[in-house]
């Protein structure tokens, strides 16, 4: 039997050579990479769906707000018209009183 030669010393500056992965290790790494890609795609799709759902909710909320604003403005216009009509009736009745007060009695 020959004695084994001592292991060769590497230069400190040279990094160790990477070992080639075994077929099993390669398959595991490929599966991990495929999982990462699939998860990223699912996340992107979920994010897109969430943002489109949020956009729909925002649109519905904006439409409700618009309708509420229109109803409020219509109510304000109706109240202003009623006040104006009441003012006109008050002025007319005041004029009628003034006419009757100033009218010569027969």
Beta strands, then each sheet from edge to edge (+ up, - down):
end
